[in-house]
Amino acid sequence: MATSWPTALDTIYGAAVYFSERVAALTDGRFQINPNPAGKLSKGADILDVVSQGAVPIGHTASYYYIGKSPVVAFGTTIPFGMTLRQQNAWLYEGGGLQLLQEIYAKRFNVIQWPAGNTGAQMGGWFRKEVNKVSDLQGLKMRIPGLGGEVMKRLGVTVQTLPAGEIFQALQTGAVDAAEWVGPYDDEKLGLFKVAKFYYYPGWWEPAPTLEVEVNLNEWNKLPKSYQEAIKSAAAEANQNMMARYDARNSAALAKLVSQGVQVKQYSKEIVEAARKAAMALYDEFASKDADFKRVYDSWKAFKDETDKWFSLNEYTIESFLFGKA
């Protein structure tokens, strides 16, 4: 298995390890999958390519790294101002989202994929200087992938996509002025607080990003049914386990960052509203040009609009009460 992650990120790379261990356990050790860190079998941002080509049979990655092939793949991870964790899982597993995406992956890439990890709502990135207005983003160099990067471009940002292992050096040398990764636990491990002190929230571009296991379709079709089921079950377990690990670790990590001088700041309403407007315009443009994007976007939007009603009525009310006193 090729992955997009360095071993130092024990939660995100750990999802690939956990998945592989569960596949072995579910098959009494008969089916072994060996995860490898980014750079060993493939560059971290090339997983879909090598799995599609059959150079590596299976990978663990984030689909939005590959929007250059088609923006529709971003839905496999998340899109700006998208769904919460529970909405995302509900759409993928029960709302037809995964089936739609699997049809597209099979047709375009000869790959089948399964959700296999989620970070929950991410933080909004590390900045070397404060950003209070949209004009503060003009000319800023930022590491940010996916459609979030496309939105940032429309706000005047020069966007770069860098693997996790290169973010610290890029910030340190000034190759980028800002960078986003995941959240407190991972970001502290990468040492980003040493080279940028302003830590923004929320990560409006990644409200609940899903990671996925991708399998070359030819290799998938060779597997016994029981092994296919082991992959599906292990991926679902990894999807849950990774989120639990982040939830158990992020709070203490954030407190540690603050104790070391990090300034946690909320994005201004001006920036968030401008980003949302740019995102909606971007989706309309993609939908007008790409039939696959329109088909998935229509499904995604209808599901989100409907479930927003329930979440805003009940979940939001209790969470606002509980967390408003934090």
QUIQUIWO-V409962 format. One record per residue. N is the residue number from 0. PHI is phi in whole degrees, 0 to 359 (* if undefined). OMEGA is omega in whole degrees, 0 to 359 (* if undefined). Layout:
BEGIN
N & PHI & OMEGA
N & PHI & OMEGA
END
This chain:
BEGIN
0 & * & 171
1 & 268 & 178
2 & 228 & 179
3 & 265 & 194
4 & 237 & 170
5 & 282 & 182
6 & 294 & 181
7 & 299 & 178
8 & 272 & 191
9 & 291 & 179
10 & 274 & 183
11 & 280 & 172
12 & 293 & 179
13 & 299 & 177
14 & 295 & 177
15 & 292 & 177
16 & 295 & 180
17 & 301 & 178
18 & 304 & 183
19 & 295 & 179
20 & 294 & 180
21 & 290 & 176
22 & 300 & 179
23 & 298 & 182
24 & 295 & 182
25 & 289 & 180
26 & 245 & 181
27 & 54 & 176
28 & 82 & 184
29 & 281 & 182
30 & 245 & 184
31 & 250 & 174
32 & 240 & 184
33 & 250 & 180
34 & 287 & 178
35 & 228 & 181
36 & 289 & 177
37 & 306 & 178
38 & 97 & 182
39 & 278 & 177
40 & 259 & 184
41 & 194 & 170
42 & 298 & 185
43 & 299 & 182
44 & 263 & 181
45 & 245 & 187
46 & 298 & 180
47 & 300 & 180
48 & 297 & 186
49 & 289 & 177
50 & 287 & 178
51 & 301 & 181
52 & 285 & 183
53 & 86 & 178
54 & 293 & 173
55 & 229 & 187
56 & 285 & 187
57 & 208 & 180
58 & 215 & 176
59 & 230 & 190
60 & 200 & 173
61 & 245 & 188
62 & 295 & 184
63 & 288 & 172
64 & 294 & 191
65 & 245 & 180
66 & 294 & 175
67 & 296 & 177
68 & 280 & 176
69 & 190 & 180
70 & 295 & 182
71 & 297 & 182
72 & 294 & 180
73 & 300 & 181
74 & 297 & 177
75 & 292 & 176
76 & 257 & 177
77 & 184 & 173
78 & 232 & 181
79 & 306 & 181
80 & 60 & 183
81 & 270 & 188
82 & 273 & 170
83 & 287 & 179
84 & 305 & 184
85 & 290 & 176
86 & 295 & 181
87 & 300 & 179
88 & 296 & 180
89 & 297 & 179
90 & 293 & 181
91 & 295 & 187
92 & 276 & 188
93 & 239 & 183
94 & 257 & 178
95 & 87 & 184
96 & 295 & 182
97 & 295 & 179
98 & 299 & 178
99 & 301 & 183
100 & 293 & 178
101 & 296 & 176
102 & 298 & 181
103 & 289 & 178
104 & 299 & 180
105 & 297 & 183
106 & 290 & 187
107 & 269 & 190
108 & 234 & 185
109 & 58 & 184
110 & 225 & 167
111 & 241 & 186
112 & 226 & 180
113 & 221 & 175
114 & 304 & 184
115 & 208 & 177
116 & 144 & 175
117 & 205 & 180
118 & 264 & 191
119 & 72 & 182
120 & 301 & 182
121 & 272 & 174
122 & 282 & 187
123 & 266 & 171
124 & 103 & 181
125 & 256 & 182
126 & 232 & 178
127 & 279 & 175
128 & 217 & 181
129 & 291 & 174
130 & 233 & 184
131 & 249 & 183
132 & 232 & 178
133 & 302 & 180
134 & 297 & 178
135 & 291 & 181
136 & 274 & 184
137 & 300 & 177
138 & 80 & 179
139 & 293 & 176
140 & 260 & 186
141 & 224 & 171
142 & 275 & 178
143 & 200 & 183
144 & 266 & 172
145 & 67 & 181
146 & 288 & 172
147 & 301 & 176
148 & 295 & 178
149 & 295 & 177
150 & 293 & 179
151 & 299 & 177
152 & 302 & 181
153 & 289 & 176
154 & 263 & 175
155 & 98 & 182
156 & 273 & 171
157 & 271 & 191
158 & 262 & 172
159 & 231 & 173
160 & 245 & 182
161 & 235 & 174
162 & 290 & 185
163 & 306 & 185
164 & 293 & 182
165 & 254 & 186
166 & 292 & 183
167 & 303 & 182
168 & 297 & 180
169 & 297 & 176
170 & 291 & 183
171 & 296 & 184
172 & 272 & 183
173 & 86 & 175
174 & 298 & 170
175 & 229 & 179
176 & 264 & 183
177 & 205 & 180
178 & 202 & 173
179 & 242 & 171
180 & 232 & 182
181 & 232 & 185
182 & 192 & 189
183 & 307 & 186
184 & 296 & 180
185 & 289 & 185
186 & 296 & 177
187 & 293 & 178
188 & 297 & 179
189 & 283 & 178
190 & 75 & 186
191 & 295 & 180
192 & 294 & 180
193 & 283 & 185
194 & 236 & 176
195 & 206 & 188
196 & 257 & 182
197 & 261 & 186
198 & 244 & 188
199 & 265 & 175
200 & 213 & 353
201 & 273 & 173
202 & 279 & 185
203 & 299 & 180
204 & 277 & 182
205 & 219 & 180
206 & 290 & 179
207 & 192 & 185
208 & 285 & 178
209 & 268 & 168
210 & 265 & 184
211 & 216 & 167
212 & 270 & 179
213 & 245 & 182
214 & 235 & 174
215 & 303 & 188
216 & 295 & 177
217 & 297 & 179
218 & 292 & 178
219 & 301 & 183
220 & 291 & 177
221 & 280 & 187
222 & 285 & 171
223 & 299 & 181
224 & 305 & 182
225 & 295 & 178
226 & 286 & 175
227 & 300 & 180
228 & 294 & 177
229 & 296 & 177
230 & 298 & 181
231 & 298 & 182
232 & 290 & 180
233 & 294 & 178
234 & 296 & 179
235 & 297 & 177
236 & 295 & 179
237 & 297 & 179
238 & 299 & 179
239 & 282 & 186
240 & 296 & 182
241 & 297 & 179
242 & 297 & 179
243 & 298 & 180
244 & 294 & 178
245 & 296 & 180
246 & 298 & 180
247 & 282 & 188
248 & 246 & 189
249 & 294 & 184
250 & 298 & 180
251 & 296 & 180
252 & 294 & 179
253 & 295 & 178
254 & 300 & 179
255 & 295 & 179
256 & 297 & 180
257 & 297 & 180
258 & 294 & 180
259 & 257 & 172
260 & 95 & 179
261 & 290 & 177
262 & 258 & 181
263 & 270 & 186
264 & 228 & 178
265 & 268 & 174
266 & 301 & 179
267 & 292 & 177
268 & 300 & 180
269 & 299 & 182
270 & 292 & 183
271 & 294 & 179
272 & 294 & 178
273 & 294 & 179
274 & 294 & 179
275 & 297 & 179
276 & 299 & 179
277 & 294 & 181
278 & 295 & 181
279 & 296 & 177
280 & 294 & 179
281 & 297 & 180
282 & 296 & 179
283 & 297 & 178
284 & 295 & 179
285 & 300 & 182
286 & 296 & 180
287 & 284 & 185
288 & 249 & 189
289 & 231 & 184
290 & 297 & 179
291 & 294 & 178
292 & 299 & 181
293 & 298 & 181
294 & 296 & 180
295 & 287 & 181
296 & 298 & 179
297 & 299 & 177
298 & 297 & 181
299 & 300 & 185
300 & 292 & 179
301 & 297 & 180
302 & 293 & 180
303 & 295 & 181
304 & 302 & 182
305 & 288 & 183
306 & 286 & 174
307 & 303 & 182
308 & 298 & 181
309 & 290 & 182
310 & 296 & 181
311 & 290 & 179
312 & 287 & 191
313 & 251 & 183
314 & 300 & 182
315 & 300 & 183
316 & 296 & 182
317 & 289 & 179
318 & 293 & 178
319 & 298 & 179
320 & 292 & 183
321 & 293 & 187
322 & 272 & 179
323 & 294 & 179
324 & 261 & 184
325 & 289 & *
END
